[in-house]
Amino acid sequence: MMNFDEQILQQNYQTVVNQLTTYNEQYNKNTALLAVSKTKPATMIAHLVGLGQQHFGENYLQEALEKMAALQELPITWHYIGSIQRNKTKDIAKHFDWVHTLEREIIATRLNEQRAGLPPLNVLIQVNIDDEASKSGCQPDELPKLVSYILTCPNLALRGLMVIPSKAGGDAFARTQALFEQIKQSHNPPHWDSLSMGMSGDMSLAVEHGSTMVRVGTAIFGERHYA
C-alpha cells in the first residue's frame, strides 16, 4: 500500500480545479477534468472522489481492473486511455465507461462484439494529429472511413476525438477542432460531442479550442514511480 499526504493531494487537486474553472469562465466553456490515475493507488482515487471528482483515466488494464474491484461502491466513471491490444479488448469492453484510444476497425469490431448486453461503450477516435511515428492514432485522412465504420457498430457510441499533440505542434488543437467540425458536417454522428485534448501544461489553449475533457495526472497525484 502506497502512503500519500492527503493535504498535498487535496491542494494539488484544488489548484488544478481552480485553473480549469478560470479557463472555462474565460472562454465560456464547460470542460471537464479527467484525473489520470495510472500507477496511483485506489486510496488516492477514493480520496478524490470524496472531493467531488468523478472521471478517472487509466492506461494499464490489469492495474485498472484491480482498482475497479476495490472501488466498485464509489460513483466513478472509468476512462481507458492506454493503447489497446487485441487480447485486451474483452475486459476493456466489459469494465470501462469510455475508451479514448480507438484507432482501427478491428478493435472497433471486437469492442462492439464484446460490449453486447451492456449500455453502449462511449468511444473516441485517437487521431495522430502531428503525424508522429512514436504515437498511436489514425491519420486525419483515414478518419472519415473509420467514423463511417464505427457508426455501424450498435454497441459503440461514437462521441468524438482524442489527440496528444507534439510539443512543437502549436496549432494542433485548432486543427483537431476543425476535423471535429468536418466530421460533424459530413457524417452527423448522433452523439458527437466530445474532444479529449489538453493536459496541465496546455490546458488554456485546449479549452479555448473546444476541449470537453482535459487529462491531468502528475499535477494532481505527484510524480509517478514506475516499478
LOBA-218515 format. One record per atom (N, C-alpha, C): x, y, z; atom name. Coordinates in steps of 0.05 Angstrom, whole numbers. Each point is the difference from the previous one (the first is absolute). Layout:
<recs>
REC       u       v       w  atom
REC       X       Y       Z    CA
...
</recs>
This chain:
<recs>
REC       u       v       w  atom
REC      17     -24       0     N
REC     -17      24       0    CA
REC      18      25       0     C
REC      -5      17     -19     N
REC      15      25      -2    CA
REC     -12      22      18     C
REC      16      11      18     N
REC     -10      22      17    CA
REC       1      26     -16     C
REC     -18      18       7     N
REC       0      26     -13    CA
REC      -9      21      19     C
REC       7      25      -5     N
REC      -7      22      17    CA
REC     -27      11     -10     C
REC     -21      -3      15     N
REC     -27       8      -8    CA
REC      -1      30      -5     C
REC      14      15      17     N
REC      -1      29      -3    CA
REC      12      10     -26     C
REC      23     -12      -7     N
REC      14       7     -25    CA
REC     -18      -7     -24     C
REC     -11     -24       1     N
REC     -18      -9     -22    CA
REC     -23      19      -3     C
REC     -12       7      22     N
REC     -23      19       0    CA
REC       8      27     -11     C
REC      23      10       8     N
REC      10      26     -10    CA
REC       5      -1     -30     C
REC      13     -22      -9     N
REC       6      -3     -29    CA
REC     -26      -1     -16     C
REC     -18     -15      10     N
REC     -26      -4     -14    CA
REC     -15      27      -2     C
REC       0      14      22     N
REC     -15      26       1    CA
REC      13      20     -19     C
REC      27       0      -1     N
REC      14      18     -19    CA
REC      -8      -5     -29     C
REC      -1     -26      -7     N
REC      -7      -7     -28    CA
REC     -29       7      -5     C
REC     -18      -6      18     N
REC     -28       7      -3    CA
REC      -4      30      -3     C
REC      15      15      16     N
REC      -2      29      -1    CA
REC       9      11     -27     C
REC      23     -12     -10     N
REC      11       8     -26    CA
REC     -21      -5     -22     C
REC     -12     -24       1     N
REC     -19      -7     -21    CA
REC     -25      17       2     C
REC      -9       6      24     N
REC     -23      18       3    CA
REC       6      27     -12     C
REC      24      11       5     N
REC       8      26     -11    CA
REC      -2      -1     -31     C
REC      11     -21     -12     N
REC       0      -1     -30    CA
REC     -28      -4     -11     C
REC     -16     -16      14     N
REC     -28      -4      -8    CA
REC     -15      26       0     C
REC       5      16      21     N
REC     -14      26       1    CA
REC      10      19     -21     C
REC      27      -1      -4     N
REC      12      18     -20    CA
REC     -10      -5     -28     C
REC      -4     -26      -7     N
REC      -8      -7     -27    CA
REC     -29      -9      -2     C
REC     -15       3      22     N
REC     -28      -7       1    CA
REC      -4     -30      -9     C
REC      15     -17      13     N
REC      -1     -29      -6    CA
REC      -8     -15      25     C
REC      -3     -26      -4     N
REC      -7     -18      23    CA
REC      17     -25      -1     C
REC      26       4      -4     N
REC      19     -22      -3    CA
REC       3     -15      27     C
REC      -1     -27      -2     N
REC       1     -17      24    CA
REC      29      -8       5     C
REC       5      -9      25     N
REC      27      -9       8    CA
REC       0     -31       1     C
REC      19     -12     -15     N
REC       4     -28       2    CA
REC      26      -4      16     C
REC      -2     -12      23     N
REC      23      -5      17    CA
REC      14     -25      -8     C
REC      25       2     -10     N
REC      15     -23     -10    CA
REC      14     -14      23     C
REC     -11     -23       8     N
REC       9     -13      25    CA
REC      18     -24      -4     C
REC      11      -3     -24     N
REC      17     -24      -4    CA
REC      23       0      20     C
REC       7     -24       9     N
REC      21      -5      20    CA
REC      -6      10      28     C
REC     -22      13       4     N
REC      -7      11      26    CA
REC     -21     -18      14     C
REC       1      -1      27     N
REC     -16     -20      14    CA
REC     -30       8       1     C
REC     -16     -21       5     N
REC     -29       4       3    CA
REC      -7      20      22     C
REC      17       0      21     N
REC      -6      18      23    CA
REC       1      30      -9     C
REC      18       7     -18     N
REC       1      27     -10    CA
REC     -25       7     -17     C
REC      -8     -19     -16     N
REC     -24       4     -16    CA
REC     -24       4      18     C
REC      -3     -17      20     N
REC     -22       2      19    CA
REC      -1      27      14     C
REC      24      10       6     N
REC       1      27      14    CA
REC     -10      22     -19     C
REC       8      -2     -26     N
REC      -9      20     -19    CA
REC     -30      -2      -6     C
REC     -11     -25       0     N
REC     -29      -3      -3    CA
REC     -14      15      23     C
REC      11      -2      24     N
REC     -11      15      23    CA
REC       1      30      -4     C
REC      18       9     -17     N
REC       1      29      -5    CA
REC     -17       9     -24     C
REC     -13     -20     -13     N
REC     -18       6     -21    CA
REC       9      -8     -28     C
REC      23     -13      -3     N
REC      10      -9     -26    CA
REC     -14     -26      -8     C
REC     -10      -1     -25     N
REC     -14     -24      -9    CA
REC      14     -15     -22     C
REC      15      14     -18     N
REC      11     -13     -23    CA
REC      30      -6       4     C
REC       7     -25      -4     N
REC      28      -9       3    CA
REC       9     -15     -25     C
REC      26       6      -8     N
REC      11     -13     -23    CA
REC      22     -19       8     C
REC      -1     -24     -13     N
REC      20     -21       6    CA
REC      12     -10     -26     C
REC      27      -6       1     N
REC      15      -9     -24    CA
REC       5     -29       0     C
REC       1     -13      24     N
REC       9     -27       2    CA
REC     -23     -18      10     C
REC      -8     -19     -17     N
REC     -25     -14       5    CA
REC      -1     -15      26     C
REC      21     -17       5     N
REC      -1     -16      24    CA
REC      -1      17      26     C
REC      16      20       0     N
REC       0      19      23    CA
REC     -28      13       3     C
REC     -12       8     -22     N
REC     -26      13       1    CA
REC     -21     -19      11     C
REC       0     -26      -9     N
REC     -20     -19       9    CA
REC       2      -4      30     C
REC      24       0      11     N
REC       3      -4      29    CA
REC     -12      24      15     C
REC       5      24     -11     N
REC     -11      24      13    CA
REC     -31       1      -2     C
REC     -10      -8     -23     N
REC     -29      -1      -3    CA
REC     -13     -19      20     C
REC      12     -23       5     N
REC     -10     -19      19    CA
REC       0      12      28     C
REC      22      15       7     N
REC       2      12      26    CA
REC     -19      23       5     C
REC      -8      13     -22     N
REC     -15      25       2    CA
REC     -28      -2     -12     C
REC     -10     -25      -2     N
REC     -25      -4     -15    CA
REC     -24      14      12     C
REC       2       6      26     N
REC     -23      14      13    CA
REC      -1      30      -6     C
REC      22      11     -11     N
REC       2      29      -3    CA
REC     -11       8     -28     C
REC     -11      25      -2     N
REC     -11      10     -25    CA
REC      22      10     -19     C
REC      14     -19     -13     N
REC      23       7     -17    CA
REC      -7      -7     -29     C
REC       7      18     -18     N
REC      -1      -5     -29    CA
REC      28      -6      -9     C
REC       4     -24     -10     N
REC      27      -9      -8    CA
REC       6       3     -30     C
REC      23      13      -6     N
REC       8       5     -27    CA
REC      25     -15      -6     C
REC       0     -16     -22     N
REC      25     -14      -9    CA
REC      15      18     -19     C
REC      25       8       7     N
REC      15      18     -17    CA
REC      26     -11      -9     C
REC       4     -26       4     N
REC      25     -13      -9    CA
REC      -4     -12     -28     C
REC      22     -11     -10     N
REC      -1     -13     -27    CA
REC     -16     -26       4     C
REC     -14      -8     -21     N
REC     -18     -23       1    CA
REC      13     -23     -16     C
REC       7     -22      15     N
REC       9     -24     -14    CA
REC     -25     -18      -4     C
REC       1     -15     -21     N
REC     -23     -17      -8    CA
REC      -8     -19      22     C
REC      19     -10      15     N
REC      -7     -20      21    CA
REC     -11      13      25     C
REC      -1      27       1     N
REC     -10      14      24    CA
REC     -28      11      -5     C
REC     -11      -3     -24     N
REC     -25      15      -5    CA
REC     -24     -11      16     C
REC       0     -25       7     N
REC     -23     -12      14    CA
REC      -4      14      27     C
REC      22       2      16     N
REC      -2      13      26    CA
REC      -5      30      -2     C
REC      12      13     -20     N
REC      -6      28      -4    CA
REC     -29       5      -6     C
REC     -11     -17     -18     N
REC     -28       3      -8    CA
REC     -19      -5      23     C
REC       7     -18      17     N
REC     -18      -7      23    CA
REC       1      19      23     C
REC      23      13       5     N
REC       4      14      25    CA
REC       1      30      -2     C
REC       7      11     -23     N
REC       3      29      -2    CA
REC     -25      14     -10     C
REC      -2      25       7     N
REC     -23      17     -10    CA
REC       8      15     -25     C
REC      25       7      -3     N
REC      11      15     -23    CA
REC      26     -13      -9     C
REC       5       2     -26     N
REC      26      -7     -12    CA
REC       8      23     -18     C
REC      24      11       5     N
REC      10      23     -14    CA
REC      19      -6     -23     C
REC       7     -26      -4     N
REC      23      -6     -17    CA
REC      -7     -20     -22     C
REC     -25       2     -10     N
REC      -8     -17     -23    CA
REC      12      11     -26     C
REC      14     -17     -15     N
REC      13      10     -24    CA
REC      -1     -19     -24     C
REC     -12     -24       5     N
REC      -1     -20     -22    CA
REC     -27     -14      -1     C
REC      -8      -8     -24     N
REC     -26     -14      -3    CA
REC      -1     -26      16     C
REC      22     -15       0     N
REC       0     -26      13    CA
REC      -5       3      30     C
REC      10      21      12     N
REC      -4       5      28    CA
REC     -29       8       5     C
REC     -11      17     -18     N
REC     -28       7       2    CA
REC     -18     -24      -2     C
REC       6     -18     -18     N
REC     -15     -25      -3    CA
REC      -1     -16      25     C
REC      24      -4      12     N
REC       2     -16      24    CA
REC     -14      14      24     C
REC       4      25       4     N
REC     -13      15      22    CA
REC     -31      -2      -4     C
REC      -9       3     -24     N
REC     -29      -1      -6    CA
REC     -11     -27       7     C
REC      13     -21      -9     N
REC     -10     -27       6    CA
REC       1      -6      30     C
REC      21       8      13     N
REC       4      -7      28    CA
REC     -15      18      20     C
REC     -12      21     -10     N
REC     -16      18      16    CA
REC     -30      -9       0     C
REC      -7     -19     -15     N
REC     -27      -9      -3    CA
REC     -13      -5      28     C
REC     -25       9       3     N
REC     -15      -4      25    CA
REC       4      22      20     C
REC      18      19      -6     N
REC       5      23      18    CA
REC      -8      26     -15     C
REC      -2      22      15     N
REC      -5      26     -14    CA
REC      23       5     -20     C
REC      -6      15     -21     N
REC      22       5     -20    CA
REC      24      12      14     C
REC      24      -8     -10     N
REC      25      10      10    CA
REC       6      26     -14     C
REC       6      21      16     N
REC       7      26     -11    CA
REC      29      -2     -11     C
REC       3       7     -26     N
REC      27      -2     -12    CA
REC       8      26     -13     C
REC      26       5       1     N
REC      13      22     -14    CA
REC      20     -12     -19     C
REC       3      12     -24     N
REC      21      -8     -18    CA
REC      25      16       6     C
REC      22     -15       4     N
REC      25      14       3    CA
REC      12       7     -27     C
REC       6      25      -4     N
REC      11      10     -25    CA
REC      29       8       5     C
REC      17     -10     -18     N
REC      29       8       2    CA
REC       3      27     -14     C
REC      -7      21      14     N
REC      -4      26     -12    CA
REC      26      12     -11     C
REC      23      -7      11     N
REC      25      11      -9    CA
REC      17     -21     -15     C
REC     -12     -22      -8     N
REC      13     -21     -17    CA
REC      27      -8      12     C
REC      -1      -8      26     N
REC      24      -8      14    CA
REC       2     -30       0     C
REC      23     -11      -8     N
REC       5     -29      -1    CA
REC      -2     -12      28     C
REC       6      15      20     N
REC       0     -10      28    CA
REC     -28      -2      12     C
REC     -20      11     -13     N
REC     -27       1      12    CA
REC     -20     -16     -16     C
REC     -20     -11      15     N
REC     -22     -14     -12    CA
REC     -20      19     -11     C
REC     -19     -11     -14     N
REC     -22      17     -11    CA
REC      -3      -3     -29     C
REC     -24       3     -10     N
REC      -4      -1     -29    CA
REC       8      27     -13     C
REC       7       0     -25     N
REC       7      24     -14    CA
REC     -26      16      -6     C
REC       2      26       0     N
REC     -24      16      -6    CA
REC     -15      -8     -25     C
REC      15      -8     -21     N
REC     -14      -8     -25    CA
REC     -13     -27       2     C
REC       6     -16      21     N
REC     -13     -25       4    CA
REC     -25       2      17     C
REC      -4      24      11     N
REC     -21       4      20    CA
REC     -28      -5     -11     C
REC      -8      11     -24     N
REC     -27      -3      -9    CA
REC      -8     -30      -3     C
REC      18     -16     -10     N
REC      -6     -29      -4    CA
REC      -4     -14      27     C
REC      17       7      19     N
REC      -3     -12      27    CA
REC     -25       9      14     C
REC      -7      25      -3     N
REC     -25      10      11    CA
REC     -24     -15     -12     C
REC       0      -3     -26     N
REC     -22     -14     -13    CA
REC      -3     -28      10     C
REC      23     -13       4     N
REC      -1     -28      10    CA
REC     -11      -1      29     C
REC      11      17      17     N
REC      -9      -1      29    CA
REC     -30       6       2     C
REC     -10      17     -17     N
REC     -29       6       0    CA
REC     -17     -24      -6     C
REC      11     -21     -11     N
REC     -15     -25      -5    CA
REC       1     -19      24     C
REC      14       7      21     N
REC       3     -17      23    CA
REC     -20       7      21     C
REC     -21     -16       5     N
REC     -21       8      18    CA
REC       7       3      29     C
REC      22     -14       8     N
REC       8       0      29    CA
REC      21      21       6     C
REC       6      17     -20     N
REC      19      22       4    CA
REC     -14      26      -5     C
REC       5      20      18     N
REC     -11      27      -4    CA
REC      24      18      -6     C
REC       2       7     -25     N
REC      23      17      -9    CA
REC      -4      28       9     C
REC      17      10      18     N
REC      -4      26      13    CA
REC      18      22     -11     C
REC      24      -8     -12     N
REC      17      22     -10    CA
REC      29     -10      -4     C
REC      18      19       5     N
REC      29      -5      -6    CA
REC      17       4      25     C
REC      23     -13      -1     N
REC      21       4      20    CA
REC      27       4     -14     C
REC      16      20      10     N
REC      26       4     -12    CA
REC      21       5      22     C
REC      25      -7      -7     N
REC      23       6      17    CA
REC      19      15     -19     C
REC      -1      27      -1     N
REC      17      14     -19    CA
REC      30      -2       7     C
REC      16       4     -21     N
REC      29       2       6    CA
REC       5      27      14     C
REC      22       1      13     N
REC       7      25      15    CA
REC       1      24     -20     C
REC       9      -7     -24     N
REC       4      22     -20    CA
REC     -26       8     -14     C
REC     -20     -17       1     N
REC     -24       4     -16    CA
REC     -18      22      11     C
REC       7      24      -3     N
REC     -14      23      12    CA
REC     -29       3      -8     C
REC      -7      -8     -24     N
REC     -27       3      -9    CA
REC     -16     -26      -1     C
REC      11     -20      15     N
REC     -13     -27      -1    CA
REC     -28       1      10     C
REC      -5      15      21     N
REC     -27       1      11    CA
REC     -20      13     -19     C
REC      10      21     -14     N
REC     -17      13     -20    CA
REC      -6     -19     -23     C
REC      20     -16      -9     N
REC      -4     -19     -21    CA
REC     -19     -23       8     C
REC       2      -8      26     N
REC     -18     -21      10    CA
REC     -28      10       1     C
REC      -3      25       9     N
REC     -27      12       1    CA
REC     -12       1     -28     C
REC      16       7     -20     N
REC     -10       1     -27    CA
REC      -8     -27     -10     C
REC      16     -21       6     N
REC      -7     -28      -7    CA
REC     -27      -8      13     C
REC      -3       7      25     N
REC     -24      -6      15    CA
REC     -24      11     -14     C
REC       2      26      -9     N
REC     -22      13     -13    CA
REC      -5     -12     -28     C
REC      21      -8     -14     N
REC      -3     -12     -26    CA
REC     -16     -26       2     C
REC       7     -17      20     N
REC     -15     -25       3    CA
REC     -29       5       8     C
REC      -4      20      16     N
REC     -27       8       8    CA
REC     -17       6     -25     C
REC      12      15     -18     N
REC     -14       8     -25    CA
REC      -3     -23     -19     C
REC      21     -16      -3     N
REC      -1     -21     -21    CA
REC     -16     -25       9     C
REC       2      -8      26     N
REC     -11     -25       9    CA
REC     -23       4      20     C
REC      -1      23      13     N
REC     -20       7      20    CA
REC      -5     -23      20     C
REC      21     -10      14     N
REC      -4     -22      19    CA
REC     -19       9      22     C
REC     -17     -17       9     N
REC     -22       8      19    CA
REC      10       9      28     C
REC      24     -10       8     N
REC      10       7      27    CA
REC      26      15      -1     C
REC       5      14     -21     N
REC      26      13      -6    CA
REC       3      26      17     C
REC      12      -2      24     N
REC       1      23      17    CA
REC      25       3      17     C
REC      21     -17      -6     N
REC      23      -1      19    CA
REC      27       3     -14     C
REC      17      16      12     N
REC      28       3      -8    CA
REC      18      -3      24     C
REC      15     -22       1     N
REC      18      -5      21    CA
REC      28      10      -8     C
REC       6      24      10     N
REC      27      11      -7    CA
REC       8      21      21     C
REC      26       1       5     N
REC      11      19      19    CA
REC       8     -14      26     C
REC      22       9      11     N
REC      10     -10      26    CA
REC       6      25      16     C
REC      14      -4      23     N
REC       4      23      18    CA
REC      15      23     -13     C
REC      20      -6     -18     N
REC      17      20     -12    CA
REC     -13      16     -22     C
REC     -21     -11     -13     N
REC     -12      14     -22    CA
REC     -31       2       3     C
REC      -9      -1      25     N
REC     -28       0       6    CA
REC     -15      24     -12     C
REC      11      23       3     N
REC     -13      25      -9    CA
REC      -5      -1     -30     C
REC      20      -8     -16     N
REC      -3      -1     -29    CA
REC     -20     -22      -8     C
REC       0     -22      14     N
REC     -19     -22      -6    CA
REC     -28       9       5     C
REC      -5      13      23     N
REC     -27       9       7    CA
REC      -9      21     -21     C
REC      18      17      -8     N
REC      -7      21     -20    CA
REC      -9     -13     -26     C
REC      12     -23      -7     N
REC      -6     -12     -26    CA
REC     -21     -23       3     C
REC     -15       1      21     N
REC     -24     -18       1    CA
REC       4     -27      14     C
REC      22      -4      14     N
REC       3     -25      15    CA
REC     -23      -2      20     C
REC     -11     -25       1     N
REC     -21      -5      20    CA
REC      10     -15      24     C
REC      26      -9      -2     N
REC      12     -16      21    CA
REC      30       4      -1     C
REC      12      10      22     N
REC      29       1       2    CA
REC      10     -22      17     C
REC      23     -12      -7     N
REC      10     -23      14    CA
REC      24       9      17     C
REC      -3      -1      27     N
REC      21       9      18    CA
REC       7     -21      20     C
REC      26      -7       1     N
REC       9     -20      19    CA
REC      19      10      21     C
REC      25       5      -9     N
REC      21       7      19    CA
REC      -6      25      16     C
REC     -12      20     -12     N
REC      -7      25      14    CA
REC     -19      -5      23     C
REC     -15     -22      -1     N
REC     -18      -7      22    CA
REC      13     -20      19     C
REC      10     -22     -11     N
REC       9     -22      16    CA
REC      30       1       8     C
REC      15      18     -12     N
REC      29       0       5    CA
REC      15     -18     -20     C
REC      26       0       2     N
REC      16     -15     -19    CA
REC      -6     -30       1     C
REC       3     -13     -22     N
REC      -5     -29      -1    CA
REC      26     -15       4     C
REC      -2     -22      15     N
REC      23     -17       4    CA
REC      -6     -27     -12     C
REC      13      -6     -22     N
REC      -6     -26     -13    CA
REC      18     -21      12     C
REC     -12     -24       3     N
REC      15     -23      12    CA
REC      22      -9     -19     C
</recs>
